[in-house]
Amino acid sequence: MIDSTRATNPRTRQSLSLIAPEAVDRFIATYLPLGLMAHDLGTQAKHVSARLDKAEVRPIPLPDRCSMIYIRAEAAPVIAI
């Protein structure tokens, strides 16, 4: 979901991914991670998730091991209340 560039670590020669700040800005302009919403509201992610579920706002489908990520246009009005 976020564009990255493959690079080689100059010290260890291991391959790694680099993410440009502009790519993060584009991602945050479209999506809202659950943890970021909870941090901004000063509460636990469980409380924010319950509020979004009650408003029938669902996260985008991701594997179970991933954090919940919501579409900003759907989630922002609910958490602004």
Distance bins in CASP14 RR format, pairs under 12 A and 6 or more apart:
PFRMAT RR
TARGET T0000
AUTHOR 0000-0000-0000
RMODE 2
METHOD distances of the structure
MODEL  1
1 19 0 0 0 0 0 1 0 0 0 0 0
1 23 0 0 0 0 1 0 0 0 0 0 0
1 24 0 0 0 0 0 1 0 0 0 0 0
1 26 0 0 0 0 1 0 0 0 0 0 0
1 27 1 0 0 1 0 0 0 0 0 0 0
1 28 0 0 0 0 0 1 0 0 0 0 0
1 30 0 0 0 0 1 0 0 0 0 0 0
1 31 1 0 0 1 0 0 0 0 0 0 0
1 33 0 0 0 0 0 1 0 0 0 0 0
1 60 0 0 0 0 1 0 0 0 0 0 0
1 61 0 0 0 0 0 1 0 0 0 0 0
1 62 0 0 0 0 1 0 0 0 0 0 0
1 66 0 0 0 0 1 0 0 0 0 0 0
1 67 0 0 0 0 0 1 0 0 0 0 0
1 69 1 0 0 1 0 0 0 0 0 0 0
1 71 0 0 0 0 0 1 0 0 0 0 0
2 17 0 0 0 0 1 0 0 0 0 0 0
2 18 0 0 0 0 0 1 0 0 0 0 0
2 19 1 0 1 0 0 0 0 0 0 0 0
2 20 0 0 0 0 1 0 0 0 0 0 0
2 21 0 0 0 0 0 1 0 0 0 0 0
2 22 0 0 0 0 0 1 0 0 0 0 0
2 23 1 0 1 0 0 0 0 0 0 0 0
2 24 1 0 0 1 0 0 0 0 0 0 0
2 25 0 0 0 0 0 1 0 0 0 0 0
2 26 1 0 0 1 0 0 0 0 0 0 0
2 27 1 0 1 0 0 0 0 0 0 0 0
2 28 0 0 0 0 1 0 0 0 0 0 0
2 29 0 0 0 0 0 1 0 0 0 0 0
2 30 0 0 0 0 0 1 0 0 0 0 0
2 31 0 0 0 0 1 0 0 0 0 0 0
2 33 0 0 0 0 0 1 0 0 0 0 0
2 69 0 0 0 0 0 1 0 0 0 0 0
3 17 0 0 0 0 1 0 0 0 0 0 0
3 18 0 0 0 0 0 1 0 0 0 0 0
3 19 1 0 0 1 0 0 0 0 0 0 0
3 20 1 0 0 1 0 0 0 0 0 0 0
3 21 0 0 0 0 0 1 0 0 0 0 0
3 22 0 0 0 0 1 0 0 0 0 0 0
3 23 1 0 1 0 0 0 0 0 0 0 0
3 24 0 0 0 0 1 0 0 0 0 0 0
3 25 0 0 0 0 0 1 0 0 0 0 0
3 26 0 0 0 0 1 0 0 0 0 0 0
3 27 0 0 0 0 1 0 0 0 0 0 0
4 15 0 0 0 0 0 1 0 0 0 0 0
4 16 0 0 0 0 1 0 0 0 0 0 0
4 17 1 0 1 0 0 0 0 0 0 0 0
4 18 1 0 0 1 0 0 0 0 0 0 0
4 19 1 0 1 0 0 0 0 0 0 0 0
4 20 0 0 0 0 1 0 0 0 0 0 0
4 23 1 0 0 1 0 0 0 0 0 0 0
4 24 0 0 0 0 0 1 0 0 0 0 0
4 27 0 0 0 0 0 1 0 0 0 0 0
5 15 0 0 0 0 0 1 0 0 0 0 0
5 16 0 0 0 0 1 0 0 0 0 0 0
5 17 1 0 0 1 0 0 0 0 0 0 0
5 18 1 0 1 0 0 0 0 0 0 0 0
5 19 1 0 0 1 0 0 0 0 0 0 0
5 20 1 0 0 1 0 0 0 0 0 0 0
5 22 0 0 0 0 0 1 0 0 0 0 0
5 23 0 0 0 0 1 0 0 0 0 0 0
6 14 0 0 0 0 0 1 0 0 0 0 0
6 15 1 0 0 1 0 0 0 0 0 0 0
6 16 1 0 0 1 0 0 0 0 0 0 0
6 17 1 0 0 1 0 0 0 0 0 0 0
6 18 1 0 0 1 0 0 0 0 0 0 0
6 19 0 0 0 0 0 1 0 0 0 0 0
7 13 0 0 0 0 0 1 0 0 0 0 0
7 14 0 0 0 0 1 0 0 0 0 0 0
7 15 1 0 0 1 0 0 0 0 0 0 0
7 16 1 0 1 0 0 0 0 0 0 0 0
7 17 1 0 0 1 0 0 0 0 0 0 0
7 18 1 0 1 0 0 0 0 0 0 0 0
7 19 0 0 0 0 0 1 0 0 0 0 0
7 20 0 0 0 0 0 1 0 0 0 0 0
8 14 1 0 0 1 0 0 0 0 0 0 0
8 15 1 0 0 1 0 0 0 0 0 0 0
8 16 1 0 0 1 0 0 0 0 0 0 0
8 17 0 0 0 0 0 1 0 0 0 0 0
8 18 0 0 0 0 0 1 0 0 0 0 0
9 15 1 0 0 1 0 0 0 0 0 0 0
9 16 1 0 1 0 0 0 0 0 0 0 0
9 17 0 0 0 0 0 1 0 0 0 0 0
9 18 0 0 0 0 0 1 0 0 0 0 0
10 16 0 0 0 0 0 1 0 0 0 0 0
17 23 0 0 0 0 0 1 0 0 0 0 0
18 24 0 0 0 0 0 1 0 0 0 0 0
19 25 0 0 0 0 0 1 0 0 0 0 0
19 26 0 0 0 0 0 1 0 0 0 0 0
19 27 0 0 0 0 1 0 0 0 0 0 0
20 26 0 0 0 0 1 0 0 0 0 0 0
20 27 0 0 0 0 0 1 0 0 0 0 0
21 27 0 0 0 0 0 1 0 0 0 0 0
21 28 0 0 0 0 0 1 0 0 0 0 0
22 28 0 0 0 0 0 1 0 0 0 0 0
22 29 0 0 0 0 0 1 0 0 0 0 0
23 29 0 0 0 0 0 1 0 0 0 0 0
23 30 0 0 0 0 0 1 0 0 0 0 0
24 30 0 0 0 0 0 1 0 0 0 0 0
24 31 0 0 0 0 0 1 0 0 0 0 0
24 33 0 0 0 0 0 1 0 0 0 0 0
24 36 0 0 0 0 0 1 0 0 0 0 0
25 31 0 0 0 0 0 1 0 0 0 0 0
26 72 0 0 0 0 0 1 0 0 0 0 0
27 33 0 0 0 0 1 0 0 0 0 0 0
27 36 0 0 0 0 0 1 0 0 0 0 0
27 60 0 0 0 0 0 1 0 0 0 0 0
27 69 0 0 0 0 1 0 0 0 0 0 0
27 71 0 0 0 0 0 1 0 0 0 0 0
27 72 0 0 0 0 1 0 0 0 0 0 0
28 36 1 0 0 1 0 0 0 0 0 0 0
28 37 0 0 0 0 0 1 0 0 0 0 0
28 40 0 0 0 0 0 1 0 0 0 0 0
28 69 0 0 0 0 0 1 0 0 0 0 0
28 70 0 0 0 0 0 1 0 0 0 0 0
28 72 1 0 0 1 0 0 0 0 0 0 0
28 76 0 0 0 0 0 1 0 0 0 0 0
29 71 0 0 0 0 0 1 0 0 0 0 0
29 72 1 0 0 1 0 0 0 0 0 0 0
29 73 0 0 0 0 0 1 0 0 0 0 0
29 76 0 0 0 0 0 1 0 0 0 0 0
30 60 0 0 0 0 0 1 0 0 0 0 0
30 69 0 0 0 0 1 0 0 0 0 0 0
30 70 0 0 0 0 0 1 0 0 0 0 0
30 71 1 0 0 1 0 0 0 0 0 0 0
30 72 1 0 1 0 0 0 0 0 0 0 0
30 73 0 0 0 0 1 0 0 0 0 0 0
30 74 0 0 0 0 0 1 0 0 0 0 0
30 75 0 0 0 0 0 1 0 0 0 0 0
30 76 0 0 0 0 0 1 0 0 0 0 0
31 37 0 0 0 0 0 1 0 0 0 0 0
31 59 0 0 0 0 1 0 0 0 0 0 0
31 60 1 0 0 1 0 0 0 0 0 0 0
31 62 0 0 0 0 0 1 0 0 0 0 0
31 67 0 0 0 0 0 1 0 0 0 0 0
31 68 0 0 0 0 0 1 0 0 0 0 0
31 69 1 0 1 0 0 0 0 0 0 0 0
31 70 1 0 0 1 0 0 0 0 0 0 0
31 71 1 0 0 1 0 0 0 0 0 0 0
31 72 1 0 1 0 0 0 0 0 0 0 0
31 73 0 0 0 0 1 0 0 0 0 0 0
31 74 0 0 0 0 0 1 0 0 0 0 0
31 75 0 0 0 0 1 0 0 0 0 0 0
31 76 0 0 0 0 0 1 0 0 0 0 0
32 38 0 0 0 0 0 1 0 0 0 0 0
32 39 0 0 0 0 0 1 0 0 0 0 0
32 40 0 0 0 0 1 0 0 0 0 0 0
32 41 0 0 0 0 0 1 0 0 0 0 0
32 45 0 0 0 0 0 1 0 0 0 0 0
32 48 0 0 0 0 1 0 0 0 0 0 0
32 49 0 0 0 0 0 1 0 0 0 0 0
32 52 0 0 0 0 1 0 0 0 0 0 0
32 57 0 0 0 0 0 1 0 0 0 0 0
32 59 0 0 0 0 1 0 0 0 0 0 0
32 60 0 0 0 0 0 1 0 0 0 0 0
32 67 0 0 0 0 0 1 0 0 0 0 0
32 68 0 0 0 0 1 0 0 0 0 0 0
32 69 1 0 0 1 0 0 0 0 0 0 0
32 70 1 0 1 0 0 0 0 0 0 0 0
32 71 1 0 0 1 0 0 0 0 0 0 0
32 72 1 0 1 0 0 0 0 0 0 0 0
32 73 0 0 0 0 1 0 0 0 0 0 0
32 74 0 0 0 0 1 0 0 0 0 0 0
32 75 1 0 1 0 0 0 0 0 0 0 0
32 76 1 0 0 1 0 0 0 0 0 0 0
32 77 0 0 0 0 0 1 0 0 0 0 0
32 78 0 0 0 0 0 1 0 0 0 0 0
32 79 1 0 0 1 0 0 0 0 0 0 0
32 80 0 0 0 0 0 1 0 0 0 0 0
33 39 0 0 0 0 1 0 0 0 0 0 0
33 40 0 0 0 0 0 1 0 0 0 0 0
33 45 0 0 0 0 1 0 0 0 0 0 0
33 48 0 0 0 0 0 1 0 0 0 0 0
33 49 0 0 0 0 0 1 0 0 0 0 0
33 59 0 0 0 0 1 0 0 0 0 0 0
33 60 0 0 0 0 0 1 0 0 0 0 0
33 62 0 0 0 0 0 1 0 0 0 0 0
33 66 0 0 0 0 1 0 0 0 0 0 0
33 67 1 0 1 0 0 0 0 0 0 0 0
33 68 1 0 0 1 0 0 0 0 0 0 0
33 69 1 0 1 0 0 0 0 0 0 0 0
33 70 1 0 0 1 0 0 0 0 0 0 0
33 71 0 0 0 0 0 1 0 0 0 0 0
33 72 0 0 0 0 0 1 0 0 0 0 0
33 75 0 0 0 0 1 0 0 0 0 0 0
34 40 0 0 0 0 0 1 0 0 0 0 0
34 41 0 0 0 0 0 1 0 0 0 0 0
34 43 0 0 0 0 0 1 0 0 0 0 0
34 44 0 0 0 0 0 1 0 0 0 0 0
34 45 1 0 1 0 0 0 0 0 0 0 0
34 46 0 0 0 0 1 0 0 0 0 0 0
34 47 0 0 0 0 0 1 0 0 0 0 0
34 48 1 0 0 1 0 0 0 0 0 0 0
34 49 1 0 0 1 0 0 0 0 0 0 0
34 50 0 0 0 0 0 1 0 0 0 0 0
34 51 0 0 0 0 0 1 0 0 0 0 0
34 52 0 0 0 0 1 0 0 0 0 0 0
34 53 0 0 0 0 0 1 0 0 0 0 0
34 57 0 0 0 0 0 1 0 0 0 0 0
34 58 0 0 0 0 0 1 0 0 0 0 0
34 59 1 0 0 1 0 0 0 0 0 0 0
34 60 0 0 0 0 0 1 0 0 0 0 0
34 62 0 0 0 0 0 1 0 0 0 0 0
34 66 0 0 0 0 0 1 0 0 0 0 0
34 67 1 0 1 0 0 0 0 0 0 0 0
34 68 1 0 1 0 0 0 0 0 0 0 0
34 69 1 0 0 1 0 0 0 0 0 0 0
34 70 1 0 0 1 0 0 0 0 0 0 0
34 75 0 0 0 0 1 0 0 0 0 0 0
34 79 0 0 0 0 0 1 0 0 0 0 0
35 41 0 0 0 0 1 0 0 0 0 0 0
35 42 0 0 0 0 0 1 0 0 0 0 0
35 43 0 0 0 0 0 1 0 0 0 0 0
35 44 0 0 0 0 1 0 0 0 0 0 0
35 45 1 0 1 0 0 0 0 0 0 0 0
35 46 0 0 0 0 0 1 0 0 0 0 0
35 47 0 0 0 0 0 1 0 0 0 0 0
35 48 1 0 0 1 0 0 0 0 0 0 0
35 49 0 0 0 0 1 0 0 0 0 0 0
35 52 0 0 0 0 0 1 0 0 0 0 0
35 59 0 0 0 0 0 1 0 0 0 0 0
35 67 1 0 0 1 0 0 0 0 0 0 0
35 68 0 0 0 0 1 0 0 0 0 0 0
35 69 0 0 0 0 1 0 0 0 0 0 0
35 70 0 0 0 0 0 1 0 0 0 0 0
35 75 0 0 0 0 0 1 0 0 0 0 0
35 79 0 0 0 0 0 1 0 0 0 0 0
36 42 0 0 0 0 0 1 0 0 0 0 0
36 45 0 0 0 0 1 0 0 0 0 0 0
36 48 0 0 0 0 1 0 0 0 0 0 0
36 67 0 0 0 0 1 0 0 0 0 0 0
36 68 0 0 0 0 0 1 0 0 0 0 0
36 69 0 0 0 0 1 0 0 0 0 0 0
36 70 0 0 0 0 1 0 0 0 0 0 0
36 72 0 0 0 0 0 1 0 0 0 0 0
36 75 0 0 0 0 0 1 0 0 0 0 0
36 76 0 0 0 0 0 1 0 0 0 0 0
36 79 0 0 0 0 0 1 0 0 0 0 0
37 43 0 0 0 0 1 0 0 0 0 0 0
37 44 0 0 0 0 0 1 0 0 0 0 0
37 45 1 0 0 1 0 0 0 0 0 0 0
37 46 0 0 0 0 0 1 0 0 0 0 0
37 47 0 0 0 0 1 0 0 0 0 0 0
37 48 1 0 1 0 0 0 0 0 0 0 0
37 49 0 0 0 0 1 0 0 0 0 0 0
37 51 0 0 0 0 1 0 0 0 0 0 0
37 52 0 0 0 0 1 0 0 0 0 0 0
37 57 0 0 0 0 0 1 0 0 0 0 0
37 59 0 0 0 0 0 1 0 0 0 0 0
37 67 0 0 0 0 0 1 0 0 0 0 0
37 68 0 0 0 0 1 0 0 0 0 0 0
37 69 0 0 0 0 0 1 0 0 0 0 0
37 70 1 0 0 1 0 0 0 0 0 0 0
37 72 0 0 0 0 1 0 0 0 0 0 0
37 74 0 0 0 0 0 1 0 0 0 0 0
37 75 1 0 0 1 0 0 0 0 0 0 0
37 76 0 0 0 0 1 0 0 0 0 0 0
37 78 0 0 0 0 1 0 0 0 0 0 0
37 79 1 0 1 0 0 0 0 0 0 0 0
37 80 0 0 0 0 0 1 0 0 0 0 0
38 44 1 0 1 0 0 0 0 0 0 0 0
38 45 1 0 1 0 0 0 0 0 0 0 0
38 46 0 0 0 0 1 0 0 0 0 0 0
38 47 1 0 0 1 0 0 0 0 0 0 0
38 48 1 0 1 0 0 0 0 0 0 0 0
38 49 0 0 0 0 1 0 0 0 0 0 0
38 50 0 0 0 0 0 1 0 0 0 0 0
38 51 0 0 0 0 0 1 0 0 0 0 0
38 52 0 0 0 0 0 1 0 0 0 0 0
38 67 0 0 0 0 0 1 0 0 0 0 0
38 68 0 0 0 0 0 1 0 0 0 0 0
38 70 0 0 0 0 0 1 0 0 0 0 0
38 75 0 0 0 0 0 1 0 0 0 0 0
38 79 0 0 0 0 1 0 0 0 0 0 0
39 45 0 0 0 0 1 0 0 0 0 0 0
39 48 0 0 0 0 1 0 0 0 0 0 0
39 79 0 0 0 0 0 1 0 0 0 0 0
40 48 0 0 0 0 1 0 0 0 0 0 0
40 75 0 0 0 0 0 1 0 0 0 0 0
40 76 0 0 0 0 0 1 0 0 0 0 0
40 79 0 0 0 0 1 0 0 0 0 0 0
40 80 0 0 0 0 0 1 0 0 0 0 0
41 47 1 0 0 1 0 0 0 0 0 0 0
41 48 1 0 0 1 0 0 0 0 0 0 0
41 49 0 0 0 0 0 1 0 0 0 0 0
41 51 0 0 0 0 1 0 0 0 0 0 0
41 52 0 0 0 0 0 1 0 0 0 0 0
41 75 0 0 0 0 0 1 0 0 0 0 0
41 76 0 0 0 0 0 1 0 0 0 0 0
41 78 0 0 0 0 0 1 0 0 0 0 0
41 79 1 0 0 1 0 0 0 0 0 0 0
41 80 0 0 0 0 1 0 0 0 0 0 0
41 81 0 0 0 0 0 1 0 0 0 0 0
42 48 0 0 0 0 1 0 0 0 0 0 0
42 79 0 0 0 0 0 1 0 0 0 0 0
43 49 0 0 0 0 0 1 0 0 0 0 0
43 50 0 0 0 0 0 1 0 0 0 0 0
43 51 0 0 0 0 1 0 0 0 0 0 0
43 79 0 0 0 0 0 1 0 0 0 0 0
44 50 0 0 0 0 1 0 0 0 0 0 0
44 51 0 0 0 0 0 1 0 0 0 0 0
45 51 0 0 0 0 0 1 0 0 0 0 0
45 52 0 0 0 0 0 1 0 0 0 0 0
45 59 0 0 0 0 0 1 0 0 0 0 0
45 67 0 0 0 0 1 0 0 0 0 0 0
45 68 1 0 0 1 0 0 0 0 0 0 0
45 69 0 0 0 0 0 1 0 0 0 0 0
45 70 0 0 0 0 0 1 0 0 0 0 0
45 79 0 0 0 0 0 1 0 0 0 0 0
46 52 0 0 0 0 0 1 0 0 0 0 0
46 53 0 0 0 0 0 1 0 0 0 0 0
46 68 0 0 0 0 0 1 0 0 0 0 0
47 53 0 0 0 0 0 1 0 0 0 0 0
47 54 0 0 0 0 0 1 0 0 0 0 0
47 79 0 0 0 0 0 1 0 0 0 0 0
48 54 0 0 0 0 0 1 0 0 0 0 0
48 55 0 0 0 0 0 1 0 0 0 0 0
48 57 0 0 0 0 0 1 0 0 0 0 0
48 59 0 0 0 0 0 1 0 0 0 0 0
48 67 0 0 0 0 0 1 0 0 0 0 0
48 68 0 0 0 0 1 0 0 0 0 0 0
48 70 0 0 0 0 1 0 0 0 0 0 0
48 75 0 0 0 0 1 0 0 0 0 0 0
48 76 0 0 0 0 0 1 0 0 0 0 0
48 78 0 0 0 0 1 0 0 0 0 0 0
48 79 1 0 0 1 0 0 0 0 0 0 0
48 80 0 0 0 0 0 1 0 0 0 0 0
48 81 0 0 0 0 0 1 0 0 0 0 0
49 55 0 0 0 0 0 1 0 0 0 0 0
49 57 0 0 0 0 1 0 0 0 0 0 0
49 58 0 0 0 0 0 1 0 0 0 0 0
49 59 0 0 0 0 1 0 0 0 0 0 0
49 67 0 0 0 0 0 1 0 0 0 0 0
49 68 1 0 0 1 0 0 0 0 0 0 0
49 69 0 0 0 0 0 1 0 0 0 0 0
49 70 0 0 0 0 1 0 0 0 0 0 0
49 75 0 0 0 0 0 1 0 0 0 0 0
49 78 0 0 0 0 0 1 0 0 0 0 0
49 79 0 0 0 0 0 1 0 0 0 0 0
50 57 0 0 0 0 0 1 0 0 0 0 0
50 68 0 0 0 0 0 1 0 0 0 0 0
50 78 0 0 0 0 0 1 0 0 0 0 0
50 79 0 0 0 0 0 1 0 0 0 0 0
51 57 0 0 0 0 1 0 0 0 0 0 0
51 70 0 0 0 0 0 1 0 0 0 0 0
51 75 0 0 0 0 1 0 0 0 0 0 0
51 77 0 0 0 0 0 1 0 0 0 0 0
51 78 1 0 0 1 0 0 0 0 0 0 0
51 79 1 0 0 1 0 0 0 0 0 0 0
51 80 0 0 0 0 0 1 0 0 0 0 0
51 81 0 0 0 0 1 0 0 0 0 0 0
52 58 1 0 0 1 0 0 0 0 0 0 0
52 59 1 0 0 1 0 0 0 0 0 0 0
52 68 0 0 0 0 1 0 0 0 0 0 0
52 69 0 0 0 0 0 1 0 0 0 0 0
52 70 1 0 0 1 0 0 0 0 0 0 0
52 71 0 0 0 0 0 1 0 0 0 0 0
52 74 0 0 0 0 1 0 0 0 0 0 0
52 75 1 0 0 1 0 0 0 0 0 0 0
52 76 0 0 0 0 0 1 0 0 0 0 0
52 77 0 0 0 0 0 1 0 0 0 0 0
52 78 1 0 1 0 0 0 0 0 0 0 0
52 79 1 0 0 1 0 0 0 0 0 0 0
52 81 0 0 0 0 0 1 0 0 0 0 0
53 59 0 0 0 0 1 0 0 0 0 0 0
53 68 0 0 0 0 0 1 0 0 0 0 0
53 70 0 0 0 0 0 1 0 0 0 0 0
53 75 0 0 0 0 0 1 0 0 0 0 0
53 78 0 0 0 0 0 1 0 0 0 0 0
54 78 0 0 0 0 1 0 0 0 0 0 0
54 79 0 0 0 0 0 1 0 0 0 0 0
54 81 0 0 0 0 0 1 0 0 0 0 0
55 70 0 0 0 0 0 1 0 0 0 0 0
55 74 0 0 0 0 1 0 0 0 0 0 0
55 75 0 0 0 0 1 0 0 0 0 0 0
55 76 0 0 0 0 0 1 0 0 0 0 0
55 77 0 0 0 0 1 0 0 0 0 0 0
55 78 1 0 1 0 0 0 0 0 0 0 0
55 79 0 0 0 0 1 0 0 0 0 0 0
55 80 0 0 0 0 0 1 0 0 0 0 0
55 81 0 0 0 0 1 0 0 0 0 0 0
56 70 0 0 0 0 0 1 0 0 0 0 0
56 74 0 0 0 0 1 0 0 0 0 0 0
56 75 0 0 0 0 0 1 0 0 0 0 0
56 78 0 0 0 0 1 0 0 0 0 0 0
57 68 0 0 0 0 0 1 0 0 0 0 0
57 69 0 0 0 0 0 1 0 0 0 0 0
57 70 1 0 0 1 0 0 0 0 0 0 0
57 71 0 0 0 0 1 0 0 0 0 0 0
57 72 0 0 0 0 0 1 0 0 0 0 0
57 73 0 0 0 0 0 1 0 0 0 0 0
57 74 1 0 1 0 0 0 0 0 0 0 0
57 75 1 0 1 0 0 0 0 0 0 0 0
57 76 0 0 0 0 1 0 0 0 0 0 0
57 77 0 0 0 0 1 0 0 0 0 0 0
57 78 1 0 1 0 0 0 0 0 0 0 0
57 79 0 0 0 0 1 0 0 0 0 0 0
57 81 0 0 0 0 0 1 0 0 0 0 0
58 68 0 0 0 0 1 0 0 0 0 0 0
58 69 0 0 0 0 0 1 0 0 0 0 0
58 70 1 0 0 1 0 0 0 0 0 0 0
58 71 0 0 0 0 1 0 0 0 0 0 0
58 74 0 0 0 0 1 0 0 0 0 0 0
58 75 0 0 0 0 1 0 0 0 0 0 0
58 78 0 0 0 0 0 1 0 0 0 0 0
59 66 0 0 0 0 1 0 0 0 0 0 0
59 67 0 0 0 0 1 0 0 0 0 0 0
59 68 1 0 1 0 0 0 0 0 0 0 0
59 69 1 0 1 0 0 0 0 0 0 0 0
59 70 1 0 1 0 0 0 0 0 0 0 0
59 71 0 0 0 0 1 0 0 0 0 0 0
59 74 0 0 0 0 1 0 0 0 0 0 0
59 75 0 0 0 0 1 0 0 0 0 0 0
60 66 0 0 0 0 1 0 0 0 0 0 0
60 67 0 0 0 0 0 1 0 0 0 0 0
60 68 0 0 0 0 1 0 0 0 0 0 0
60 69 1 0 1 0 0 0 0 0 0 0 0
60 70 1 0 0 1 0 0 0 0 0 0 0
60 71 1 0 0 1 0 0 0 0 0 0 0
60 72 0 0 0 0 0 1 0 0 0 0 0
60 74 0 0 0 0 1 0 0 0 0 0 0
60 75 0 0 0 0 0 1 0 0 0 0 0
61 68 0 0 0 0 0 1 0 0 0 0 0
61 69 0 0 0 0 1 0 0 0 0 0 0
61 70 0 0 0 0 0 1 0 0 0 0 0
61 71 0 0 0 0 0 1 0 0 0 0 0
62 68 1 0 0 1 0 0 0 0 0 0 0
62 69 1 0 0 1 0 0 0 0 0 0 0
62 70 0 0 0 0 0 1 0 0 0 0 0
63 69 0 0 0 0 0 1 0 0 0 0 0
68 75 0 0 0 0 1 0 0 0 0 0 0
69 75 0 0 0 0 1 0 0 0 0 0 0
70 76 0 0 0 0 1 0 0 0 0 0 0
70 77 0 0 0 0 0 1 0 0 0 0 0
70 78 0 0 0 0 1 0 0 0 0 0 0
70 79 0 0 0 0 1 0 0 0 0 0 0
71 77 0 0 0 0 0 1 0 0 0 0 0
71 78 0 0 0 0 0 1 0 0 0 0 0
72 78 0 0 0 0 0 1 0 0 0 0 0
72 79 0 0 0 0 0 1 0 0 0 0 0
72 80 0 0 0 0 0 1 0 0 0 0 0
74 80 0 0 0 0 0 1 0 0 0 0 0
75 81 0 0 0 0 0 1 0 0 0 0 0
END
